[in-house]
Amino acid sequence: MQDTVQSRTPMHLWIVGGLATLWNAFGAYDYWMTRARDTEYLASMMPGVDPGAFLAYLNGYPIWAQFGWGLGVWMGLLGSILLLLRSRWAFHAFALSLVGMVLSFTYVFTGPPMPGEEAIGAMKYFPLVIVAIGVALLYYAHRQRRNGVLR
């Protein structure tokens, strides 16, 4: 008879995984509503910015930036779910999410200015917060994989 020992999931994984899933689920919702061209949603998220002008700006995104945006959003959500499932693939999903962020935000910071950018103020730098959270989640998944929590 062989004894099998199952390791318990650390509480911090449930907390980080749960918060990461909520964070990335909102990102997926934002992506979906923006891609669906929901002008009421856009107006509520960016007061003072004409949703039509913002949609025209989005239509100007090059294909690589659009691909990066989707990759960043959906791989971030997948990584969060895989983290909760204790899958070692969470690390890879978070890594792909960061690649997507780099592609998308490169255009945001180097391309034409976003409509109403002057009204947004400090929110212009919010992509840096998103990247910082992405890096933190990648590092967390790496540590949990290395410690044997992710299988």
N, CA, C and O atoms as a DFTB+ gen file, in Angstrom:
604 C
 N C O
     1  1       0.844      -1.176       0.000
     2  2       0.000       0.000       0.000
     3  2       0.891       1.241       0.000
     4  3       1.837       1.355       0.780
     5  1       0.569       2.133      -0.868
     6  2       1.390       3.337      -1.021
     7  2       0.649       4.536      -0.434
     8  3      -0.521       4.776      -0.732
     9  1       1.355       5.268       0.393
    10  2       0.754       6.477       0.964
    11  2       0.890       7.615      -0.033
    12  3       1.972       7.867      -0.563
    13  1      -0.202       8.287      -0.277
    14  2      -0.146       9.475      -1.130
    15  2      -0.462      10.680      -0.267
    16  3      -1.393      10.676       0.538
    17  1       0.315      11.670      -0.456
    18  2       0.130      12.897       0.305
    19  2      -0.263      13.994      -0.676
    20  3       0.477      14.317      -1.605
    21  1      -1.409      14.541      -0.455
    22  2      -1.835      15.656      -1.290
    23  2      -1.550      16.945      -0.529
    24  3      -1.928      17.105       0.631
    25  1      -0.886      17.836      -1.203
    26  2      -0.593      19.101      -0.538
    27  2      -1.828      19.989      -0.573
    28  3      -2.560      20.047      -1.561
    29  1      -2.024      20.662       0.516
    30  2      -3.146      21.593       0.595
    31  2      -2.803      22.859      -0.171
    32  3      -1.645      23.271      -0.233
    33  1      -3.806      23.454      -0.739
    34  2      -3.610      24.701      -1.461
    35  2      -3.435      25.822      -0.440
    36  3      -4.288      26.006       0.429
    37  1      -2.334      26.575      -0.536
    38  2      -2.142      27.670       0.416
    39  2      -3.234      28.733       0.271
    40  3      -3.710      29.011      -0.830
    41  1      -3.610      29.308       1.385
    42  2      -4.668      30.325       1.384
    43  2      -4.307      31.496       0.464
    44  3      -5.184      32.050      -0.199
    45  1      -3.027      31.877       0.416
    46  2      -2.642      33.024      -0.404
    47  2      -2.903      32.760      -1.888
    48  3      -3.142      33.700      -2.647
    49  1      -2.861      31.487      -2.312
    50  2      -3.160      31.193      -3.718
    51  2      -4.624      31.476      -4.023
    52  3      -4.944      32.000      -5.090
    53  1      -5.518      31.135      -3.094
    54  2      -6.941      31.425      -3.295
    55  2      -7.183      32.931      -3.335
    56  3      -7.985      33.418      -4.132
    57  1      -6.487      33.659      -2.474
    58  2      -6.675      35.115      -2.431
    59  2      -6.136      35.754      -3.710
    60  3      -6.843      36.509      -4.378
    61  1      -4.880      35.447      -4.047
    62  2      -4.271      36.039      -5.244
    63  2      -5.030      35.591      -6.496
    64  3      -5.330      36.402      -7.371
    65  1      -5.337      34.291      -6.572
    66  2      -6.055      33.774      -7.738
    67  2      -7.441      34.375      -7.887
    68  3      -7.871      34.697      -8.995
    69  1      -8.141      34.525      -6.769
    70  2      -9.485      35.127      -6.805
    71  2      -9.447      36.581      -7.229
    72  3     -10.229      37.007      -8.079
    73  1      -8.529      37.350      -6.633
    74  2      -8.413      38.761      -7.010
    75  2      -7.946      38.915      -8.461
    76  3      -8.416      39.796      -9.181
    77  1      -7.019      38.054      -8.879
    78  2      -6.538      38.112     -10.262
    79  2      -7.659      37.777     -11.240
    80  3      -7.756      38.381     -12.308
    81  1      -8.499      36.825     -10.879
    82  2      -9.616      36.468     -11.754
    83  2     -10.609      37.614     -11.861
    84  3     -11.094      37.912     -12.953
    85  1     -10.917      38.258     -10.748
    86  2     -11.813      39.421     -10.794
    87  2     -11.212      40.545     -11.642
    88  3     -11.898      41.132     -12.478
    89  1      -9.942      40.835     -11.422
    90  2      -9.236      41.890     -12.165
    91  2      -9.270      41.597     -13.669
    92  3      -9.620      42.463     -14.470
    93  1      -8.909      40.385     -14.035
    94  2      -8.848      40.028     -15.449
    95  2     -10.229      39.824     -16.060
    96  3     -10.400      40.009     -17.265
    97  1     -11.210      39.448     -15.254
    98  2     -12.584      39.342     -15.765
    99  2     -13.101      40.738     -16.132
   100  3     -13.806      40.900     -17.129
   101  1     -12.747      41.746     -15.323
   102  2     -13.155      43.099     -15.693
   103  2     -12.460      43.522     -16.987
   104  3     -13.074      44.163     -17.839
   105  1     -11.176      43.164     -17.138
   106  2     -10.467      43.479     -18.376
   107  2     -11.126      42.816     -19.578
   108  3     -11.229      43.421     -20.645
   109  1     -11.575      41.567     -19.406
   110  2     -12.258      40.859     -20.488
   111  2     -13.597      41.516     -20.799
   112  3     -13.978      41.640     -21.963
   113  1     -14.310      41.937     -19.755
   114  2     -15.585      42.632     -19.955
   115  2     -15.363      43.947     -20.700
   116  3     -16.111      44.276     -21.621
   117  1     -14.343      44.690     -20.306
   118  2     -14.021      45.955     -20.971
   119  2     -13.680      45.706     -22.438
   120  3     -14.142      46.431     -23.319
   121  1     -12.881      44.690     -22.694
   122  2     -12.508      44.336     -24.067
   123  2     -13.759      44.004     -24.877
   124  3     -13.943      44.504     -25.987
   125  1     -14.607      43.162     -24.315
   126  2     -15.823      42.729     -25.001
   127  2     -16.740      43.918     -25.313
   128  3     -17.227      44.052     -26.435
   129  1     -16.968      44.766     -24.330
   130  2     -17.875      45.907     -24.524
   131  2     -17.296      46.907     -25.519
   132  3     -18.032      47.511     -26.299
   133  1     -15.985      47.078     -25.491
   134  2     -15.347      47.993     -26.434
   135  2     -15.408      47.419     -27.845
   136  3     -15.734      48.132     -28.794
   137  1     -15.095      46.134     -27.984
   138  2     -15.143      45.495     -29.309
   139  2     -16.567      45.408     -29.834
   140  3     -16.774      45.381     -31.047
   141  1     -17.553      45.365     -28.944
   142  2     -18.961      45.353     -29.337
   143  2     -19.444      46.756     -29.706
   144  3     -20.582      46.944     -30.136
   145  1     -18.553      47.738     -29.529
   146  2     -18.853      49.142     -29.883
   147  2     -20.031      49.699     -29.068
   148  3     -20.863      50.439     -29.592
   149  1     -20.089      49.333     -27.788
   150  2     -21.157      49.792     -26.903
   151  2     -20.871      51.230     -26.467
   152  3     -20.073      51.463     -25.559
   153  1     -21.521      52.177     -27.113
   154  2     -21.236      53.592     -26.849
   155  2     -21.662      54.026     -25.450
   156  3     -21.032      54.904     -24.860
   157  1     -22.728      53.422     -24.909
   158  2     -23.137      53.769     -23.545
   159  2     -22.055      53.344     -22.548
   160  3     -21.725      54.090     -21.626
   161  1     -21.519      52.167     -22.735
   162  2     -20.450      51.689     -21.862
   163  2     -19.231      52.605     -21.980
   164  3     -18.664      53.021     -20.969
   165  1     -18.831      52.918     -23.208
   166  2     -17.656      53.771     -23.409
   167  2     -17.856      55.138     -22.780
   168  3     -16.932      55.684     -22.177
   169  1     -19.048      55.693     -22.912
   170  2     -19.332      57.003     -22.308
   171  2     -19.251      56.934     -20.791
   172  3     -18.798      57.883     -20.150
   173  1     -19.689      55.814     -20.207
   174  2     -19.633      55.690     -18.750
   175  2     -18.209      55.489     -18.252
   176  3     -17.880      55.902     -17.140
   177  1     -17.366      54.864     -19.054
   178  2     -15.987      54.595     -18.643
   179  2     -15.061      55.779     -18.883
   180  3     -14.042      55.922     -18.207
   181  1     -15.413      56.627     -19.843
   182  2     -14.561      57.770     -20.180
   183  2     -15.417      59.031     -20.272
   184  3     -15.695      59.516     -21.368
   185  1     -15.834      59.560     -19.126
   186  2     -16.656      60.765     -19.153
   187  2     -15.900      61.914     -19.827
   188  3     -14.708      62.118     -19.599
   189  1     -16.619      62.644     -20.648
   190  2     -16.010      63.778     -21.328
   191  2     -15.353      63.419     -22.644
   192  3     -14.860      64.302     -23.346
   193  1     -15.333      62.145     -22.994
   194  2     -14.735      61.707     -24.254
   195  2     -15.862      61.221     -25.165
   196  3     -16.691      60.407     -24.757
   197  1     -15.886      61.719     -26.389
   198  2     -16.898      61.317     -27.356
   199  2     -16.672      59.856     -27.746
   200  3     -15.619      59.524     -28.291
   201  1     -17.656      58.968     -27.471
   202  2     -17.475      57.559     -27.814
   203  2     -17.216      57.328     -29.307
   204  3     -16.466      56.423     -29.673
   205  1     -17.824      58.131     -30.153
   206  2     -17.601      57.995     -31.595
   207  2     -16.158      58.283     -31.963
   208  3     -15.568      57.577     -32.782
   209  1     -15.587      59.315     -31.362
   210  2     -14.185      59.650     -31.633
   211  2     -13.265      58.554     -31.101
   212  3     -12.255      58.229     -31.726
   213  1     -13.614      57.988     -29.953
   214  2     -12.795      56.912     -29.407
   215  2     -12.867      55.674     -30.294
   216  3     -11.853      55.009     -30.511
   217  1     -14.047      55.360     -30.804
   218  2     -14.176      54.206     -31.702
   219  2     -13.391      54.421     -32.995
   220  3     -12.809      53.481     -33.537
   221  1     -13.379      55.647     -33.479
   222  2     -12.577      55.948     -34.670
   223  2     -11.096      55.748     -34.367
   224  3     -10.349      55.239     -35.204
   225  1     -10.677      56.146     -33.178
   226  2      -9.291      55.926     -32.748
   227  2      -8.980      54.429     -32.726
   228  3      -7.932      54.004     -33.214
   229  1      -9.895      53.625     -32.156
   230  2      -9.686      52.176     -32.104
   231  2      -9.618      51.564     -33.497
   232  3      -8.852      50.628     -33.727
   233  1     -10.406      52.081     -34.418
   234  2     -10.379      51.567     -35.783
   235  2      -9.021      51.792     -36.435
   236  3      -8.669      51.097     -37.389
   237  1      -8.257      52.753     -35.933
   238  2      -6.931      53.034     -36.458
   239  2      -5.834      52.154     -35.884
   240  3      -4.690      52.218     -36.333
   241  1      -6.171      51.328     -34.890
   242  2      -5.166      50.421     -34.313
   243  2      -4.630      49.499     -35.404
   244  3      -5.414      48.912     -36.150
   245  1      -3.321      49.362     -35.509
   246  2      -2.786      48.360     -36.442
   247  2      -3.133      46.952     -35.935
   248  3      -3.404      46.758     -34.750
   249  1      -3.120      45.996     -36.834
   250  2      -3.531      44.635     -36.485
   251  2      -2.677      44.050     -35.364
   252  3      -3.192      43.300     -34.536
   253  1      -1.383      44.375     -35.317
   254  2      -0.524      43.815     -34.267
   255  2      -0.908      44.349     -32.895
   256  3      -0.784      43.638     -31.899
   257  1      -1.377      45.602     -32.830
   258  2      -1.806      46.162     -31.546
   259  2      -3.145      45.563     -31.119
   260  3      -3.375      45.304     -29.938
   261  1      -4.032      45.346     -32.109
   262  2      -5.313      44.706     -31.792
   263  2      -5.094      43.274     -31.302
   264  3      -5.715      42.836     -30.334
   265  1      -4.204      42.555     -31.984
   266  2      -3.867      41.190     -31.571
   267  2      -3.280      41.197     -30.158
   268  3      -3.643      40.365     -29.326
   269  1      -2.383      42.130     -29.895
   270  2      -1.773      42.226     -28.568
   271  2      -2.784      42.495     -27.478
   272  3      -2.705      41.926     -26.390
   273  1      -3.737      43.367     -27.772
   274  2      -4.768      43.693     -26.787
   275  2      -5.561      42.435     -26.428
   276  3      -5.743      42.129     -25.250
   277  1      -6.027      41.714     -27.436
   278  2      -6.784      40.490     -27.177
   279  2      -5.949      39.439     -26.464
   280  3      -6.422      38.788     -25.532
   281  1      -4.707      39.275     -26.903
   282  2      -3.816      38.298     -26.273
   283  2      -3.601      38.642     -24.802
   284  3      -3.663      37.765     -23.940
   285  1      -3.352      39.907     -24.520
   286  2      -3.132      40.329     -23.141
   287  2      -4.334      40.076     -22.253
   288  3      -4.198      39.589     -21.130
   289  1      -5.508      40.407     -22.758
   290  2      -6.736      40.262     -21.971
   291  2      -7.077      38.792     -21.728
   292  3      -7.251      38.371     -20.585
   293  1      -7.169      38.026     -22.795
   294  2      -7.667      36.652     -22.661
   295  2      -6.650      35.725     -22.006
   296  3      -7.036      34.810     -21.279
   297  1      -5.362      35.943     -22.247
   298  2      -4.359      35.114     -21.567
   299  2      -4.269      35.475     -20.086
   300  3      -3.982      34.611     -19.258
   301  1      -4.508      36.730     -19.746
   302  2      -4.538      37.124     -18.339
   303  2      -5.670      36.432     -17.599
   304  3      -5.486      35.939     -16.486
   305  1      -6.847      36.399     -18.226
   306  2      -7.986      35.719     -17.605
   307  2      -7.728      34.216     -17.508
   308  3      -7.996      33.603     -16.475
   309  1      -7.212      33.630     -18.574
   310  2      -6.897      32.203     -18.550
   311  2      -5.849      31.888     -17.477
   312  3      -5.977      30.906     -16.746
   313  1      -4.819      32.723     -17.391
   314  2      -3.790      32.515     -16.375
   315  2      -4.359      32.545     -14.973
   316  3      -3.957      31.749     -14.125
   317  1      -5.292      33.452     -14.716
   318  2      -5.910      33.547     -13.391
   319  2      -6.708      32.298     -13.059
   320  3      -6.650      31.787     -11.940
   321  1      -7.450      31.814     -14.041
   322  2      -8.232      30.588     -13.824
   323  2      -7.303      29.394     -13.624
   324  3      -7.536      28.557     -12.752
   325  1      -6.254      29.318     -14.433
   326  2      -5.285      28.218     -14.278
   327  2      -4.570      28.284     -12.932
   328  3      -4.216      27.255     -12.358
   329  1      -4.361      29.496     -12.437
   330  2      -3.757      29.652     -11.111
   331  2      -4.665      29.030     -10.051
   332  3      -4.197      28.313      -9.166
   333  1      -5.958      29.306     -10.147
   334  2      -6.908      28.719      -9.195
   335  2      -6.979      27.199      -9.327
   336  3      -7.254      26.498      -8.353
   337  1      -6.731      26.699     -10.527
   338  2      -6.726      25.254     -10.747
   339  2      -5.376      24.621     -10.401
   340  3      -5.195      23.411     -10.536
   341  1      -4.445      25.444      -9.958
   342  2      -3.092      25.026      -9.588
   343  2      -2.335      24.402     -10.760
   344  3      -1.560      23.463     -10.582
   345  1      -2.566      24.924     -11.935
   346  2      -1.903      24.413     -13.126
   347  2      -0.616      25.173     -13.388
   348  3      -0.579      26.400     -13.293
   349  1       0.439      24.441     -13.716
   350  2       1.721      25.081     -14.038
   351  2       1.613      25.938     -15.298
   352  3       2.463      26.797     -15.535
   353  1       0.581      25.713     -16.102
   354  2       0.390      26.482     -17.336
   355  2      -0.038      27.921     -17.056
   356  3      -0.055      28.746     -17.971
   357  1      -0.383      28.233     -15.813
   358  2      -0.721      29.623     -15.457
   359  2       0.458      30.540     -15.766
   360  3       0.272      31.655     -16.252
   361  1       1.664      30.069     -15.485
   362  2       2.858      30.866     -15.756
   363  2       2.943      31.218     -17.238
   364  3       3.210      32.367     -17.590
   365  1       2.720      30.249     -18.095
   366  2       2.821      30.464     -19.543
   367  2       1.728      31.416     -20.037
   368  3       1.976      32.258     -20.900
   369  1       0.529      31.279     -19.489
   370  2      -0.563      32.174     -19.874
   371  2      -0.248      33.615     -19.459
   372  3      -0.483      34.550     -20.224
   373  1       0.282      33.789     -18.255
   374  2       0.651      35.137     -17.810
   375  2       1.788      35.708     -18.656
   376  3       1.816      36.908     -18.926
   377  1       2.722      34.859     -19.074
   378  2       3.819      35.324     -19.932
   379  2       3.267      35.804     -21.283
   380  3       3.671      36.853     -21.785
   381  1       2.352      35.039     -21.858
   382  2       1.738      35.465     -23.124
   383  2       0.921      36.740     -22.940
   384  3       0.878      37.589     -23.831
   385  1       0.281      36.872     -21.799
   386  2      -0.473      38.088     -21.508
   387  2       0.445      39.305     -21.506
   388  3       0.087      40.362     -22.026
   389  1       1.633      39.151     -20.917
   390  2       2.593      40.264     -20.911
   391  2       3.071      40.605     -22.320
   392  3       3.263      41.779     -22.636
   393  1       3.263      39.606     -23.159
   394  2       3.636      39.868     -24.553
   395  2       2.538      40.696     -25.218
   396  3       2.819      41.664     -25.925
   397  1       1.294      40.307     -24.984
   398  2       0.171      41.063     -25.535
   399  2       0.125      42.492     -25.032
   400  3      -0.144      43.418     -25.796
   401  1       0.387      42.671     -23.747
   402  2       0.396      44.021     -23.177
   403  2       1.463      44.880     -23.838
   404  3       1.215      46.036     -24.182
   405  1       2.637      44.316     -24.011
   406  2       3.726      45.074     -24.638
   407  2       3.322      45.506     -26.048
   408  3       3.541      46.654     -26.434
   409  1       2.737      44.595     -26.809
   410  2       2.316      44.941     -28.166
   411  2       1.270      46.053     -28.147
   412  3       1.400      47.051     -28.856
   413  1       0.252      45.875     -27.345
   414  2      -0.850      46.833     -27.304
   415  2      -0.411      48.190     -26.760
   416  3      -0.708      49.227     -27.354
   417  1       0.291      48.180     -25.639
   418  2       0.652      49.447     -25.010
   419  2       1.770      50.169     -25.740
   420  3       1.923      51.381     -25.585
   421  1       2.549      49.455     -26.526
   422  2       3.543      50.127     -27.364
   423  2       2.837      51.092     -28.309
   424  3       3.277      52.224     -28.509
   425  1       1.738      50.625     -28.882
   426  2       0.988      51.505     -29.786
   427  2       0.317      52.641     -29.012
   428  3       0.286      53.781     -29.476
   429  1      -0.217      52.327     -27.838
   430  2      -0.894      53.360     -27.042
   431  2       0.065      54.506     -26.721
   432  3      -0.319      55.674     -26.778
   433  1       1.315      54.171     -26.383
   434  2       2.266      55.213     -25.994
   435  2       3.023      55.834     -27.163
   436  3       3.544      56.942     -27.030
   437  1       3.097      55.153     -28.302
   438  2       3.870      55.698     -29.425
   439  2       2.998      56.143     -30.594
   440  3       3.463      56.865     -31.476
   441  1       1.739      55.716     -30.605
   442  2       0.840      56.068     -31.697
   443  2       0.222      57.439     -31.481
   444  3       0.651      58.202     -30.615
   445  1      -0.783      57.738     -32.277
   446  2      -1.458      59.034     -32.125
   447  2      -2.129      59.151     -30.762
   448  3      -2.504      58.143     -30.163
   449  1      -2.281      60.375     -30.272
   450  2      -2.903      60.536     -28.948
   451  2      -4.366      60.083     -28.966
   452  3      -5.080      60.246     -29.956
   453  1      -4.773      59.522     -27.859
   454  2      -6.149      59.074     -27.700
   455  2      -7.068      60.296     -27.603
   456  3      -6.691      61.297     -26.995
   457  1      -8.261      60.231     -28.190
   458  2      -9.193      61.356     -28.064
   459  2      -9.513      61.627     -26.596
   460  3      -9.750      60.700     -25.822
   461  1      -9.516      62.879     -26.232
   462  2      -9.828      63.259     -24.867
   463  2      -8.718      62.968     -23.887
   464  3      -8.944      62.964     -22.677
   465  1      -7.519      62.725     -24.389
   466  2      -6.399      62.374     -23.520
   467  2      -6.143      63.452     -22.467
   468  3      -5.748      63.154     -21.340
   469  1      -6.373      64.697     -22.849
   470  2      -6.171      65.788     -21.891
   471  2      -7.183      65.733     -20.758
   472  3      -6.895      66.189     -19.651
   473  1      -8.382      65.175     -21.022
   474  2      -9.405      65.058     -19.986
   475  2      -9.127      63.867     -19.065
   476  3      -9.596      63.833     -17.927
   477  1      -8.371      62.903     -19.558
   478  2      -8.116      61.692     -18.784
   479  2      -7.087      61.943     -17.684
   480  3      -7.162      61.337     -16.616
   481  1      -6.136      62.825     -17.936
   482  2      -5.133      63.177     -16.931
   483  2      -4.222      62.020     -16.577
   484  3      -3.620      61.400     -17.453
   485  1      -4.124      61.730     -15.282
   486  2      -3.214      60.688     -14.799
   487  2      -3.627      59.300     -15.265
   488  3      -2.815      58.375     -15.242
   489  1      -4.865      59.140     -15.684
   490  2      -5.317      57.841     -16.184
   491  2      -4.564      57.431     -17.450
   492  3      -4.604      56.271     -17.860
   493  1      -3.888      58.386     -18.053
   494  2      -3.072      58.089     -19.230
   495  2      -2.009      57.047     -18.889
   496  3      -1.591      56.276     -19.753
   497  1      -1.580      57.026     -17.652
   498  2      -0.520      56.123     -17.220
   499  2      -1.055      54.829     -16.615
   500  3      -0.274      54.020     -16.113
   501  1      -2.358      54.618     -16.651
   502  2      -2.949      53.404     -16.101
   503  2      -2.412      52.136     -16.766
   504  3      -2.303      51.112     -16.091
   505  1      -2.069      52.155     -18.069
   506  2      -1.460      50.956     -18.649
   507  2      -0.206      50.489     -17.899
   508  3       0.082      49.293     -17.865
   509  1       0.528      51.411     -17.308
   510  2       1.710      51.018     -16.538
   511  2       1.314      50.232     -15.286
   512  3       2.029      49.320     -14.869
   513  1       0.180      50.586     -14.694
   514  2      -0.339      49.845     -13.541
   515  2      -0.738      48.440     -13.989
   516  3      -0.470      47.458     -13.296
   517  1      -1.379      48.355     -15.148
   518  2      -1.793      47.058     -15.682
   519  2      -0.575      46.167     -15.919
   520  3      -0.591      44.985     -15.575
   521  1       0.469      46.729     -16.501
   522  2       1.696      45.956     -16.745
   523  2       2.329      45.534     -15.422
   524  3       2.794      44.401     -15.298
   525  1       2.356      46.416     -14.441
   526  2       2.941      46.076     -13.140
   527  2       2.184      44.910     -12.499
   528  3       2.801      44.013     -11.924
   529  1       0.871      44.919     -12.594
   530  2       0.077      43.809     -12.048
   531  2       0.370      42.532     -12.836
   532  3       0.477      41.453     -12.253
   533  1       0.499      42.652     -14.157
   534  2       0.835      41.497     -14.985
   535  2       2.184      40.894     -14.622
   536  3       2.330      39.673     -14.561
   537  1       3.161      41.747     -14.383
   538  2       4.492      41.266     -13.988
   539  2       4.412      40.589     -12.615
   540  3       5.029      39.547     -12.398
   541  1       3.659      41.180     -11.701
   542  2       3.519      40.599     -10.366
   543  2       2.844      39.224     -10.436
   544  3       3.249      38.302      -9.729
   545  1       1.824      39.084     -11.281
   546  2       1.157      37.790     -11.414
   547  2       2.077      36.748     -12.051
   548  3       2.064      35.581     -11.657
   549  1       2.870      37.168     -13.029
   550  2       3.832      36.251     -13.643
   551  2       4.848      35.783     -12.599
   552  3       5.151      34.593     -12.512
   553  1       5.363      36.709     -11.820
   554  2       6.333      36.362     -10.785
   555  2       5.710      35.436      -9.734
   556  3       6.336      34.471      -9.295
   557  1       4.478      35.741      -9.339
   558  2       3.786      34.904      -8.352
   559  2       3.612      33.482      -8.890
   560  3       3.876      32.513      -8.178
   561  1       3.170      33.356     -10.142
   562  2       2.986      32.035     -10.741
   563  2       4.328      31.295     -10.833
   564  3       4.399      30.087     -10.608
   565  1       5.374      32.030     -11.161
   566  2       6.711      31.425     -11.217
   567  2       7.117      30.868      -9.853
   568  3       7.600      29.740      -9.752
   569  1       6.918      31.662      -8.819
   570  2       7.281      31.224      -7.460
   571  2       6.462      30.021      -7.016
   572  3       6.987      29.092      -6.403
   573  1       5.168      30.045      -7.331
   574  2       4.322      28.928      -6.920
   575  2       4.651      27.653      -7.702
   576  3       4.556      26.546      -7.172
   577  1       5.031      27.822      -8.940
   578  2       5.452      26.668      -9.755
   579  2       6.741      26.089      -9.190
   580  3       6.876      24.874      -9.047
   581  1       7.687      26.969      -8.871
   582  2       8.974      26.540      -8.330
   583  2       8.814      25.879      -6.953
   584  3       9.553      24.955      -6.616
   585  1       7.863      26.349      -6.174
   586  2       7.629      25.785      -4.836
   587  2       6.763      24.518      -4.864
   588  3       6.489      23.931      -3.818
   589  1       6.337      24.102      -6.051
   590  2       5.568      22.870      -6.176
   591  2       4.086      23.017      -5.915
   592  3       3.374      22.015      -5.831
   593  1       3.603      24.241      -5.784
   594  2       2.174      24.449      -5.554
   595  2       1.396      24.237      -6.852
   596  3       0.297      23.682      -6.845
   597  1       1.977      24.685      -7.959
   598  2       1.346      24.484      -9.268
   599  2       1.878      23.184      -9.842
   600  3       3.082      22.928      -9.796
   601  1       1.003      22.375     -10.373
   602  2       1.420      21.071     -10.884
   603  2       1.202      20.971     -12.373
   604  3       1.499      19.938     -12.973
